[in-house]
Amino acid sequence: MRLVALMVGLGLLLAALALSWLAAMGTPLSPHLVIALSVMIVAVMGLSGALMALLFHSSRKGIDDDAGTSG
């Protein structure tokens, strides 16, 4: 769960950086753009964290040890 929280926090930081960069480039920041960009970045980072947590859990429990072996 800590990994997911870390990834969501990183997503918030990246969203702030992306919005700052867009503002510095002179892009008009409509509320729809800000909301869509923020939600998309945080959702992708949260999903990435959740999938990595599942991968680490699977590896720790040995669930994937028999994958690829016949018999």
N, C-alpha and C positions, 0 to 999 in steps of 0.2 A: 504494500500500500504506500510505503514511503517513496518507491520509485515512481508511482503514478503521480503522487503529489509533487515530486521534484520535476517531472516532465510538464505538468500543468503550470507550475511556477515558471519554468523555462519558456513555456508557450506564452504566458503573459508578458514576460520580458521581450520576447521576439515580436509580439504584436505591438508593443510600445515602440520598439525600434523601427519596425516597418512603417508605422504611422508617422513617426518622427521623420523618417527618410522621405516619405511621400510629401509631407508638409514642407520639408526643405527643398524639394524639387518643384514646388509650386502647384502641386495637384490639389484641386479643391476637395476638401474632405467633407463629404455629405454624411449625415448621420447613418444612412444605409451602408455606405462604404465602411465606416468605422465599425459598425456592429457586425457586418458580414466578415470582414477581415479578422476581427478579434475572435469571433466565435469559431471561424474556420481554423485558425492557427491553434487556439487552445484545444479544440476537439481533436485535431490531428496529433498534437503532442500528447494529449491524454490517452488516446487510443494506442499510440506508440508505446507509451509507458505500460499500459495494461498488457499489451502483447509481449513485451519484454519480460514482464513479471510472470506471465504464464510460461514463457520459454524457460526462465530460470527455475520455476517451480517444477516443471516437467523434468528438467535436467537433474535437479536435486533428488527427486523421488525415483529416478531411474525408469521412468515410464517409457522412454524412447530407446532403451537399451536393446530391445528385441526387434526394433524396426529394421527392415531390410534383410532379415535372416529368414530363410525358408525352413519350414519344418515344424 
